[in-house]
């Protein structure tokens, strides 16, 4: 009985470590101070879905003026790969395209994206529009065109554009 108790006492702390390591940091609320990582502009001045990469509890988040830029961040070889959370706006919960919301974040890796819809990203170009459910994404695609894809199905060409070095981007693709 004593060896079993000792084994249990040794395993319990390890189980706690595993849970902590798997914990994802929660999204931050988008405020008037949120500035896009790539454009350097205030996010609330732009329409459409937004994104954030939560770095750590102490370092805050990188903000993105579009869902496309958020996913592109994960595909770029020189960007941070060790972060605490990756979030995009759930456009099914958005008030409108002009007001995507400050707190309706979903895990970007679990979102469904409409690719090729007749909408434009905040800074121009094609947008990939995120939704929390496949059904919501399919409804949007019927109305605005495009196809529905999961995060893992998105390609560098769709996200970074046809001008990207897709062979290198796919080799470096770490999302």
DAQUI-V526416 format. One record per run of one state. SS is the DSSP state (A for helix, B for strand, O for the rest). FROM is the first residue (numbers start at 1). LEN is the number of residues. If there is no record, write none. Layout:
ss:SS from:FROM len:LEN
ss:SS from:FROM len:LEN
This chain:
ss:O from:1 len:1
ss:A from:2 len:21
ss:O from:23 len:12
ss:B from:35 len:2
ss:O from:37 len:5
ss:B from:42 len:1
ss:A from:43 len:3
ss:O from:46 len:5
ss:B from:51 len:6
ss:O from:57 len:3
ss:B from:60 len:5
ss:O from:65 len:2
ss:A from:67 len:9
ss:O from:76 len:9
ss:B from:85 len:5
ss:O from:90 len:15
ss:B from:105 len:3
ss:O from:108 len:4
ss:B from:112 len:9
ss:O from:121 len:5
ss:B from:126 len:6
ss:O from:132 len:2
ss:A from:134 len:11
ss:O from:145 len:2
ss:B from:147 len:4
ss:A from:151 len:3
ss:O from:154 len:2
ss:A from:156 len:5
ss:O from:161 len:5
ss:A from:166 len:7
ss:O from:173 len:3
